[in-house]
């Protein structure tokens, strides 16, 4: 219970200091509006093909970018070092940071999802699967963002580092192109991408069909990636946070 209280306190502090500020709140509402408008103007009839990928892309970029901003800013200001000197376990600090980043991007993705449903009539065939995909995606990508950003000192360094894996993931994970239409050589890479399983869970939750596997297999794979990221985060954070 004590560690849970520590995690919630760190998360609440980040929300009040960063994510709850008007510019980020405005951005969290503006980005979904722009994406919905873009889909509406381009292809109102074929939006369901790209909608799950756009929601997953919002989770990926929202989590990793926000984690990078917060972690690098606190390293430069010295507040992260003060957290490390406090009687707090490293996993609790990572969990608190990840929870606030995940909550922000999850809120943005929910606005985007609601917009697709209200304005474009997107179906929600399996709400539980959709919710699971959103939560697992938010958790995995927030921890990934922390692991990447804690190794550097500046925001631009964190963004550059994360772009090395974010953009390749976009093109091998079924975000823009269904897995069934991908070339054979790219599919093994797609199965190794955490984004693929999130996209397929969201696609299964909205349309009721997925490109491969079942909800149980997809959720198991997505959960596996999440726990793998959590296992990496603790050692990396302890080794690099004070540099």
C-alpha angles and dihedrals in degrees: 000000000000093000091047090053089050092050092050092047092053091046093049091049091053093048091051094043100041122358097045094056116114096245093056093042089051091048090049089057098037097053095057090046092054093047093048091049092048092052092044093053096043106043121351092173099048099040094111090070093061103025097086090047092050091050090050091046089054089053092049098048096035095053099041095043096048093045090051093051095048098042097045093044092051092046090053094044093046095237092116090056090052089053089053091052091051120090091266128125116237092238090056091053092048091047092049093049092045093048094055093045091046092049092053096049091040089056091050091048092049090053089051092047092048090049092053090049097046102037102029101027096240110184122233102208096169113021094181093055091046091051091047091052092050094049096045091046093049092048096046097046095044091055090045089053091052093048091051099042098045090064093063137049106219133057094234090052091052092048092048092049093048093048088064089070103021098063096043088050091054093058099044100039104071094255096129100013128038114244091243089064096046120104116262095249092057098053097076087053090050092055089054093054119094089208091061094061092046091051091049092049090052091047091050090048094051106035099020093237133086134198093243142354130011133283090262094053093044094048091046091052093046091048090048091055090048094053091044090055090048091052090052094045099065099055094039092049094049092048100043109026096083096047 
